[in-house]
Amino acid sequence: MTLEKARELIAMHSSLGSGYNRNAARMVLGEVMRDHGQAAVDSLIREYDLEKQWEIKPGTKFESAFKS
């Protein structure tokens, strides 16, 4: 997944704000973790203030459901 696509998806889920969207955002972060690493994940968490919205903290390790 590209970082641009991840930004689009997280922006959409963040704007909707439900618990289901939280889980979807976590799945996106798992894909970013697999493809781009922890620094990219932390950057997205800060960019969309996911810690405030859903208590997703920088440094959290995410796993992709899809192995590379």
PyMOL Python script that loads the backbone (N, CA, C, O; Angstrom):
from pymol import cmd

cmd.read_pdbstr("""\
ATOM      1  N   MET A   1       0.845  -1.171   0.000  1.00  0.00           N
ATOM      2  CA  MET A   1       0.000   0.000   0.000  1.00  0.00           C
ATOM      3  C   MET A   1       0.893   1.237   0.000  1.00  0.00           C
ATOM      4  O   MET A   1       1.891   1.297   0.718  1.00  0.00           O
ATOM      5  N   THR A   2       0.525   2.202  -0.801  1.00  0.00           N
ATOM      6  CA  THR A   2       1.295   3.442  -0.814  1.00  0.00           C
ATOM      7  C   THR A   2       0.911   4.288   0.394  1.00  0.00           C
ATOM      8  O   THR A   2      -0.174   4.130   0.954  1.00  0.00           O
ATOM      9  N   LEU A   3       1.800   5.178   0.787  1.00  0.00           N
ATOM     10  CA  LEU A   3       1.492   6.070   1.908  1.00  0.00           C
ATOM     11  C   LEU A   3       0.356   7.020   1.543  1.00  0.00           C
ATOM     12  O   LEU A   3      -0.441   7.389   2.405  1.00  0.00           O
ATOM     13  N   GLU A   4       0.275   7.418   0.277  1.00  0.00           N
ATOM     14  CA  GLU A   4      -0.808   8.300  -0.156  1.00  0.00           C
ATOM     15  C   GLU A   4      -2.163   7.603  -0.002  1.00  0.00           C
ATOM     16  O   GLU A   4      -3.118   8.207   0.486  1.00  0.00           O
ATOM     17  N   LYS A   5      -2.248   6.354  -0.410  1.00  0.00           N
ATOM     18  CA  LYS A   5      -3.496   5.590  -0.260  1.00  0.00           C
ATOM     19  C   LYS A   5      -3.832   5.406   1.218  1.00  0.00           C
ATOM     20  O   LYS A   5      -4.993   5.516   1.611  1.00  0.00           O
ATOM     21  N   ALA A   6      -2.821   5.126   2.030  1.00  0.00           N
ATOM     22  CA  ALA A   6      -3.036   4.975   3.471  1.00  0.00           C
ATOM     23  C   ALA A   6      -3.581   6.276   4.060  1.00  0.00           C
ATOM     24  O   ALA A   6      -4.479   6.246   4.902  1.00  0.00           O
ATOM     25  N   ARG A   7      -3.047   7.410   3.623  1.00  0.00           N
ATOM     26  CA  ARG A   7      -3.541   8.704   4.111  1.00  0.00           C
ATOM     27  C   ARG A   7      -5.014   8.902   3.739  1.00  0.00           C
ATOM     28  O   ARG A   7      -5.814   9.352   4.559  1.00  0.00           O
ATOM     29  N   GLU A   8      -5.359   8.562   2.504  1.00  0.00           N
ATOM     30  CA  GLU A   8      -6.755   8.696   2.066  1.00  0.00           C
ATOM     31  C   GLU A   8      -7.678   7.843   2.928  1.00  0.00           C
ATOM     32  O   GLU A   8      -8.722   8.314   3.378  1.00  0.00           O
ATOM     33  N   LEU A   9      -7.293   6.590   3.156  1.00  0.00           N
ATOM     34  CA  LEU A   9      -8.128   5.680   3.928  1.00  0.00           C
ATOM     35  C   LEU A   9      -8.249   6.116   5.385  1.00  0.00           C
ATOM     36  O   LEU A   9      -9.340   6.098   5.954  1.00  0.00           O
ATOM     37  N   ILE A  10      -7.136   6.505   5.982  1.00  0.00           N
ATOM     38  CA  ILE A  10      -7.178   6.921   7.388  1.00  0.00           C
ATOM     39  C   ILE A  10      -7.973   8.214   7.531  1.00  0.00           C
ATOM     40  O   ILE A  10      -8.715   8.374   8.500  1.00  0.00           O
ATOM     41  N   ALA A  11      -7.831   9.136   6.585  1.00  0.00           N
ATOM     42  CA  ALA A  11      -8.611  10.375   6.636  1.00  0.00           C
ATOM     43  C   ALA A  11     -10.105  10.065   6.577  1.00  0.00           C
ATOM     44  O   ALA A  11     -10.893  10.654   7.317  1.00  0.00           O
ATOM     45  N   MET A  12     -10.490   9.152   5.707  1.00  0.00           N
ATOM     46  CA  MET A  12     -11.896   8.784   5.580  1.00  0.00           C
ATOM     47  C   MET A  12     -12.403   8.156   6.881  1.00  0.00           C
ATOM     48  O   MET A  12     -13.441   8.564   7.404  1.00  0.00           O
ATOM     49  N   HIS A  13     -11.676   7.167   7.402  1.00  0.00           N
ATOM     50  CA  HIS A  13     -12.114   6.481   8.618  1.00  0.00           C
ATOM     51  C   HIS A  13     -12.107   7.422   9.817  1.00  0.00           C
ATOM     52  O   HIS A  13     -12.984   7.347  10.677  1.00  0.00           O
ATOM     53  N   SER A  14     -11.126   8.297   9.872  1.00  0.00           N
ATOM     54  CA  SER A  14     -11.037   9.250  10.975  1.00  0.00           C
ATOM     55  C   SER A  14     -12.227  10.210  10.962  1.00  0.00           C
ATOM     56  O   SER A  14     -12.753  10.567  12.016  1.00  0.00           O
ATOM     57  N   SER A  15     -12.643  10.622   9.779  1.00  0.00           N
ATOM     58  CA  SER A  15     -13.764  11.559   9.684  1.00  0.00           C
ATOM     59  C   SER A  15     -15.085  10.897  10.088  1.00  0.00           C
ATOM     60  O   SER A  15     -15.986  11.573  10.584  1.00  0.00           O
ATOM     61  N   LEU A  16     -15.206   9.591   9.883  1.00  0.00           N
ATOM     62  CA  LEU A  16     -16.429   8.882  10.249  1.00  0.00           C
ATOM     63  C   LEU A  16     -16.476   8.574  11.744  1.00  0.00           C
ATOM     64  O   LEU A  16     -17.526   8.696  12.375  1.00  0.00           O
ATOM     65  N   GLY A  17     -15.335   8.174  12.309  1.00  0.00           N
ATOM     66  CA  GLY A  17     -15.156   8.138  13.746  1.00  0.00           C
ATOM     67  C   GLY A  17     -15.738   7.009  14.581  1.00  0.00           C
ATOM     68  O   GLY A  17     -15.574   7.037  15.801  1.00  0.00           O
ATOM     69  N   SER A  18     -16.397   6.034  14.014  1.00  0.00           N
ATOM     70  CA  SER A  18     -16.986   4.981  14.853  1.00  0.00           C
ATOM     71  C   SER A  18     -15.936   3.935  15.251  1.00  0.00           C
ATOM     72  O   SER A  18     -14.795   3.969  14.788  1.00  0.00           O
ATOM     73  N   GLY A  19     -16.345   3.024  16.105  1.00  0.00           N
ATOM     74  CA  GLY A  19     -15.468   1.933  16.517  1.00  0.00           C
ATOM     75  C   GLY A  19     -15.087   1.028  15.361  1.00  0.00           C
ATOM     76  O   GLY A  19     -13.975   0.502  15.315  1.00  0.00           O
ATOM     77  N   TYR A  20     -16.019   0.847  14.422  1.00  0.00           N
ATOM     78  CA  TYR A  20     -15.717   0.046  13.239  1.00  0.00           C
ATOM     79  C   TYR A  20     -14.620   0.716  12.411  1.00  0.00           C
ATOM     80  O   TYR A  20     -13.744   0.051  11.857  1.00  0.00           O
ATOM     81  N   ASN A  21     -14.689   2.036  12.340  1.00  0.00           N
ATOM     82  CA  ASN A  21     -13.673   2.773  11.600  1.00  0.00           C
ATOM     83  C   ASN A  21     -12.328   2.727  12.312  1.00  0.00           C
ATOM     84  O   ASN A  21     -11.282   2.776  11.665  1.00  0.00           O
ATOM     85  N   ARG A  22     -12.348   2.634  13.629  1.00  0.00           N
ATOM     86  CA  ARG A  22     -11.105   2.475  14.388  1.00  0.00           C
ATOM     87  C   ARG A  22     -10.420   1.174  13.977  1.00  0.00           C
ATOM     88  O   ARG A  22      -9.214   1.150  13.733  1.00  0.00           O
ATOM     89  N   ASN A  23     -11.189   0.105  13.905  1.00  0.00           N
ATOM     90  CA  ASN A  23     -10.621  -1.177  13.513  1.00  0.00           C
ATOM     91  C   ASN A  23     -10.094  -1.138  12.086  1.00  0.00           C
ATOM     92  O   ASN A  23      -9.040  -1.704  11.796  1.00  0.00           O
ATOM     93  N   ALA A  24     -10.816  -0.477  11.200  1.00  0.00           N
ATOM     94  CA  ALA A  24     -10.360  -0.356   9.813  1.00  0.00           C
ATOM     95  C   ALA A  24      -9.059   0.442   9.748  1.00  0.00           C
ATOM     96  O   ALA A  24      -8.153   0.092   8.992  1.00  0.00           O
ATOM     97  N   ALA A  25      -8.967   1.500  10.529  1.00  0.00           N
ATOM     98  CA  ALA A  25      -7.736   2.299  10.559  1.00  0.00           C
ATOM     99  C   ALA A  25      -6.567   1.460  11.085  1.00  0.00           C
ATOM    100  O   ALA A  25      -5.448   1.575  10.586  1.00  0.00           O
ATOM    101  N   ARG A  26      -6.820   0.630  12.076  1.00  0.00           N
ATOM    102  CA  ARG A  26      -5.772  -0.249  12.600  1.00  0.00           C
ATOM    103  C   ARG A  26      -5.301  -1.232  11.530  1.00  0.00           C
ATOM    104  O   ARG A  26      -4.115  -1.551  11.456  1.00  0.00           O
ATOM    105  N   MET A  27      -6.226  -1.707  10.709  1.00  0.00           N
ATOM    106  CA  MET A  27      -5.843  -2.608   9.615  1.00  0.00           C
ATOM    107  C   MET A  27      -4.967  -1.880   8.601  1.00  0.00           C
ATOM    108  O   MET A  27      -3.985  -2.435   8.109  1.00  0.00           O
ATOM    109  N   VAL A  28      -5.324  -0.642   8.293  1.00  0.00           N
ATOM    110  CA  VAL A  28      -4.511   0.161   7.376  1.00  0.00           C
ATOM    111  C   VAL A  28      -3.126   0.364   7.974  1.00  0.00           C
ATOM    112  O   VAL A  28      -2.125   0.237   7.268  1.00  0.00           O
ATOM    113  N   LEU A  29      -3.055   0.674   9.256  1.00  0.00           N
ATOM    114  CA  LEU A  29      -1.757   0.867   9.912  1.00  0.00           C
ATOM    115  C   LEU A  29      -0.931  -0.421   9.888  1.00  0.00           C
ATOM    116  O   LEU A  29       0.296  -0.364   9.806  1.00  0.00           O
ATOM    117  N   GLY A  30      -1.579  -1.561   9.956  1.00  0.00           N
ATOM    118  CA  GLY A  30      -0.865  -2.842   9.834  1.00  0.00           C
ATOM    119  C   GLY A  30      -0.229  -2.988   8.468  1.00  0.00           C
ATOM    120  O   GLY A  30       0.902  -3.460   8.350  1.00  0.00           O
ATOM    121  N   GLU A  31      -0.953  -2.584   7.434  1.00  0.00           N
ATOM    122  CA  GLU A  31      -0.401  -2.645   6.077  1.00  0.00           C
ATOM    123  C   GLU A  31       0.769  -1.676   5.924  1.00  0.00           C
ATOM    124  O   GLU A  31       1.778  -2.003   5.299  1.00  0.00           O
ATOM    125  N   VAL A  32       0.630  -0.495   6.492  1.00  0.00           N
ATOM    126  CA  VAL A  32       1.715   0.488   6.433  1.00  0.00           C
ATOM    127  C   VAL A  32       2.932  -0.048   7.181  1.00  0.00           C
ATOM    128  O   VAL A  32       4.063   0.105   6.720  1.00  0.00           O
ATOM    129  N   MET A  33       2.703  -0.674   8.331  1.00  0.00           N
ATOM    130  CA  MET A  33       3.799  -1.254   9.113  1.00  0.00           C
ATOM    131  C   MET A  33       4.553  -2.288   8.285  1.00  0.00           C
ATOM    132  O   MET A  33       5.784  -2.302   8.280  1.00  0.00           O
ATOM    133  N   ARG A  34       3.829  -3.145   7.590  1.00  0.00           N
ATOM    134  CA  ARG A  34       4.441  -4.192   6.773  1.00  0.00           C
ATOM    135  C   ARG A  34       5.254  -3.597   5.627  1.00  0.00           C
ATOM    136  O   ARG A  34       6.364  -4.049   5.342  1.00  0.00           O
ATOM    137  N   ASP A  35       4.696  -2.585   4.975  1.00  0.00           N
ATOM    138  CA  ASP A  35       5.323  -2.051   3.768  1.00  0.00           C
ATOM    139  C   ASP A  35       6.332  -0.936   4.020  1.00  0.00           C
ATOM    140  O   ASP A  35       7.280  -0.774   3.252  1.00  0.00           O
ATOM    141  N   HIS A  36       6.135  -0.163   5.097  1.00  0.00           N
ATOM    142  CA  HIS A  36       6.953   1.045   5.273  1.00  0.00           C
ATOM    143  C   HIS A  36       7.614   1.179   6.639  1.00  0.00           C
ATOM    144  O   HIS A  36       8.505   2.011   6.807  1.00  0.00           O
ATOM    145  N   GLY A  37       7.200   0.379   7.617  1.00  0.00           N
ATOM    146  CA  GLY A  37       7.862   0.400   8.917  1.00  0.00           C
ATOM    147  C   GLY A  37       7.205   1.285   9.960  1.00  0.00           C
ATOM    148  O   GLY A  37       6.240   2.001   9.691  1.00  0.00           O
ATOM    149  N   GLN A  38       7.763   1.207  11.159  1.00  0.00           N
ATOM    150  CA  GLN A  38       7.208   1.882  12.338  1.00  0.00           C
ATOM    151  C   GLN A  38       7.207   3.401  12.204  1.00  0.00           C
ATOM    152  O   GLN A  38       6.254   4.047  12.641  1.00  0.00           O
ATOM    153  N   ALA A  39       8.238   3.986  11.617  1.00  0.00           N
ATOM    154  CA  ALA A  39       8.299   5.446  11.504  1.00  0.00           C
ATOM    155  C   ALA A  39       7.122   5.988  10.689  1.00  0.00           C
ATOM    156  O   ALA A  39       6.562   7.032  11.026  1.00  0.00           O
ATOM    157  N   ALA A  40       6.748   5.288   9.625  1.00  0.00           N
ATOM    158  CA  ALA A  40       5.614   5.720   8.799  1.00  0.00           C
ATOM    159  C   ALA A  40       4.307   5.596   9.576  1.00  0.00           C
ATOM    160  O   ALA A  40       3.439   6.463   9.477  1.00  0.00           O
ATOM    161  N   VAL A  41       4.167   4.525  10.346  1.00  0.00           N
ATOM    162  CA  VAL A  41       2.967   4.334  11.171  1.00  0.00           C
ATOM    163  C   VAL A  41       2.852   5.459  12.196  1.00  0.00           C
ATOM    164  O   VAL A  41       1.792   6.067  12.340  1.00  0.00           O
ATOM    165  N   ASP A  42       3.940   5.732  12.903  1.00  0.00           N
ATOM    166  CA  ASP A  42       3.932   6.784  13.917  1.00  0.00           C
ATOM    167  C   ASP A  42       3.602   8.137  13.294  1.00  0.00           C
ATOM    168  O   ASP A  42       2.886   8.940  13.893  1.00  0.00           O
ATOM    169  N   SER A  43       4.118   8.388  12.107  1.00  0.00           N
ATOM    170  CA  SER A  43       3.845   9.638  11.405  1.00  0.00           C
ATOM    171  C   SER A  43       2.353   9.783  11.108  1.00  0.00           C
ATOM    172  O   SER A  43       1.789  10.860  11.298  1.00  0.00           O
ATOM    173  N   LEU A  44       1.710   8.712  10.646  1.00  0.00           N
ATOM    174  CA  LEU A  44       0.273   8.761  10.358  1.00  0.00           C
ATOM    175  C   LEU A  44      -0.545   8.936  11.635  1.00  0.00           C
ATOM    176  O   LEU A  44      -1.539   9.662  11.642  1.00  0.00           O
ATOM    177  N   ILE A  45      -0.131   8.277  12.707  1.00  0.00           N
ATOM    178  CA  ILE A  45      -0.835   8.421  13.986  1.00  0.00           C
ATOM    179  C   ILE A  45      -0.807   9.876  14.435  1.00  0.00           C
ATOM    180  O   ILE A  45      -1.817  10.411  14.891  1.00  0.00           O
ATOM    181  N   ARG A  46       0.350  10.513  14.305  1.00  0.00           N
ATOM    182  CA  ARG A  46       0.470  11.921  14.704  1.00  0.00           C
ATOM    183  C   ARG A  46      -0.273  12.840  13.734  1.00  0.00           C
ATOM    184  O   ARG A  46      -0.942  13.786  14.149  1.00  0.00           O
ATOM    185  N   GLU A  47      -0.147  12.553  12.447  1.00  0.00           N
ATOM    186  CA  GLU A  47      -0.766  13.402  11.421  1.00  0.00           C
ATOM    187  C   GLU A  47      -2.287  13.484  11.590  1.00  0.00           C
ATOM    188  O   GLU A  47      -2.880  14.549  11.422  1.00  0.00           O
ATOM    189  N   TYR A  48      -2.901  12.367  11.919  1.00  0.00           N
ATOM    190  CA  TYR A  48      -4.360  12.335  12.059  1.00  0.00           C
ATOM    191  C   TYR A  48      -4.822  12.331  13.507  1.00  0.00           C
ATOM    192  O   TYR A  48      -6.002  12.115  13.781  1.00  0.00           O
ATOM    193  N   ASP A  49      -3.906  12.568  14.433  1.00  0.00           N
ATOM    194  CA  ASP A  49      -4.197  12.668  15.865  1.00  0.00           C
ATOM    195  C   ASP A  49      -5.028  11.481  16.352  1.00  0.00           C
ATOM    196  O   ASP A  49      -6.029  11.644  17.049  1.00  0.00           O
ATOM    197  N   LEU A  50      -4.586  10.284  15.964  1.00  0.00           N
ATOM    198  CA  LEU A  50      -5.324   9.071  16.310  1.00  0.00           C
ATOM    199  C   LEU A  50      -5.236   8.744  17.794  1.00  0.00           C
ATOM    200  O   LEU A  50      -6.074   8.013  18.320  1.00  0.00           O
ATOM    201  N   GLU A  51      -4.231   9.277  18.466  1.00  0.00           N
ATOM    202  CA  GLU A  51      -4.130   9.047  19.905  1.00  0.00           C
ATOM    203  C   GLU A  51      -5.294   9.725  20.623  1.00  0.00           C
ATOM    204  O   GLU A  51      -5.891   9.146  21.531  1.00  0.00           O
ATOM    205  N   LYS A  52      -5.610  10.930  20.221  1.00  0.00           N
ATOM    206  CA  LYS A  52      -6.722  11.654  20.837  1.00  0.00           C
ATOM    207  C   LYS A  52      -8.066  11.030  20.454  1.00  0.00           C
ATOM    208  O   LYS A  52      -8.957  10.893  21.292  1.00  0.00           O
ATOM    209  N   GLN A  53      -8.200  10.655  19.185  1.00  0.00           N
ATOM    210  CA  GLN A  53      -9.478  10.150  18.702  1.00  0.00           C
ATOM    211  C   GLN A  53      -9.777   8.736  19.180  1.00  0.00           C
ATOM    212  O   GLN A  53     -10.886   8.457  19.637  1.00  0.00           O
ATOM    213  N   TRP A  54      -8.789   7.834  19.078  1.00  0.00           N
ATOM    214  CA  TRP A  54      -9.043   6.425  19.367  1.00  0.00           C
ATOM    215  C   TRP A  54      -8.033   5.803  20.325  1.00  0.00           C
ATOM    216  O   TRP A  54      -8.021   4.585  20.504  1.00  0.00           O
ATOM    217  N   GLU A  55      -7.183   6.627  20.944  1.00  0.00           N
ATOM    218  CA  GLU A  55      -6.152   6.136  21.862  1.00  0.00           C
ATOM    219  C   GLU A  55      -5.173   5.174  21.191  1.00  0.00           C
ATOM    220  O   GLU A  55      -4.679   4.237  21.819  1.00  0.00           O
ATOM    221  N   ILE A  56      -4.898   5.419  19.906  1.00  0.00           N
ATOM    222  CA  ILE A  56      -3.860   4.669  19.186  1.00  0.00           C
ATOM    223  C   ILE A  56      -2.580   5.479  19.336  1.00  0.00           C
ATOM    224  O   ILE A  56      -2.477   6.585  18.805  1.00  0.00           O
ATOM    225  N   LYS A  57      -1.608   4.935  20.055  1.00  0.00           N
ATOM    226  CA  LYS A  57      -0.401   5.682  20.410  1.00  0.00           C
ATOM    227  C   LYS A  57       0.765   5.398  19.466  1.00  0.00           C
ATOM    228  O   LYS A  57       0.916   4.279  18.975  1.00  0.00           O
ATOM    229  N   PRO A  58       1.587   6.418  19.215  1.00  0.00           N
ATOM    230  CA  PRO A  58       2.824   6.170  18.463  1.00  0.00           C
ATOM    231  C   PRO A  58       3.649   5.105  19.185  1.00  0.00           C
ATOM    232  O   PRO A  58       3.681   5.061  20.415  1.00  0.00           O
ATOM    233  N   GLY A  59       4.302   4.265  18.421  1.00  0.00           N
ATOM    234  CA  GLY A  59       5.099   3.182  18.992  1.00  0.00           C
ATOM    235  C   GLY A  59       4.345   1.864  19.072  1.00  0.00           C
ATOM    236  O   GLY A  59       4.943   0.817  19.322  1.00  0.00           O
ATOM    237  N   THR A  60       3.021   1.913  18.860  1.00  0.00           N
ATOM    238  CA  THR A  60       2.222   0.693  18.870  1.00  0.00           C
ATOM    239  C   THR A  60       2.597  -0.155  17.663  1.00  0.00           C
ATOM    240  O   THR A  60       2.687   0.350  16.545  1.00  0.00           O
ATOM    241  N   LYS A  61       2.812  -1.430  17.890  1.00  0.00           N
ATOM    242  CA  LYS A  61       3.163  -2.352  16.805  1.00  0.00           C
ATOM    243  C   LYS A  61       1.876  -2.926  16.211  1.00  0.00           C
ATOM    244  O   LYS A  61       0.997  -3.396  16.933  1.00  0.00           O
ATOM    245  N   PHE A  62       1.786  -2.877  14.906  1.00  0.00           N
ATOM    246  CA  PHE A  62       0.640  -3.422  14.198  1.00  0.00           C
ATOM    247  C   PHE A  62       1.108  -4.530  13.298  1.00  0.00           C
ATOM    248  O   PHE A  62       2.210  -4.479  12.752  1.00  0.00           O
ATOM    249  N   GLU A  63       0.272  -5.534  13.142  1.00  0.00           N
ATOM    250  CA  GLU A  63       0.592  -6.626  12.225  1.00  0.00           C
ATOM    251  C   GLU A  63      -0.426  -6.635  11.103  1.00  0.00           C
ATOM    252  O   GLU A  63      -1.616  -6.407  11.323  1.00  0.00           O
ATOM    253  N   SER A  64       0.047  -6.898   9.913  1.00  0.00           N
ATOM    254  CA  SER A  64      -0.834  -7.015   8.773  1.00  0.00           C
ATOM    255  C   SER A  64      -1.482  -8.398   8.778  1.00  0.00           C
ATOM    256  O   SER A  64      -0.864  -9.383   9.181  1.00  0.00           O
ATOM    257  N   ALA A  65      -2.708  -8.456   8.333  1.00  0.00           N
ATOM    258  CA  ALA A  65      -3.378  -9.748   8.171  1.00  0.00           C
ATOM    259  C   ALA A  65      -2.808 -10.488   6.962  1.00  0.00           C
ATOM    260  O   ALA A  65      -2.970 -11.699   6.819  1.00  0.00           O
ATOM    261  N   PHE A  66      -2.141  -9.734   6.104  1.00  0.00           N
ATOM    262  CA  PHE A  66      -1.582 -10.273   4.872  1.00  0.00           C
ATOM    263  C   PHE A  66      -0.081 -10.282   4.979  1.00  0.00           C
ATOM    264  O   PHE A  66       0.538  -9.220   5.047  1.00  0.00           O
ATOM    265  N   LYS A  67       0.517 -11.442   4.996  1.00  0.00           N
ATOM    266  CA  LYS A  67       1.972 -11.551   5.106  1.00  0.00           C
ATOM    267  C   LYS A  67       2.609 -11.245   3.766  1.00  0.00           C
ATOM    268  O   LYS A  67       2.079 -11.600   2.713  1.00  0.00           O
ATOM    269  N   SER A  68       3.741 -10.589   3.820  1.00  0.00           N
ATOM    270  CA  SER A  68       4.430 -10.238   2.564  1.00  0.00           C
ATOM    271  C   SER A  68       5.262 -11.385   2.033  1.00  0.00           C
ATOM    272  O   SER A  68       5.901 -11.254   0.989  1.00  0.00           O
TER     273      SER A  68
END
""", "prot")
cmd.dss("prot")
cmd.show_as("cartoon", "prot")
cmd.util.cbc("prot")
cmd.orient("prot")
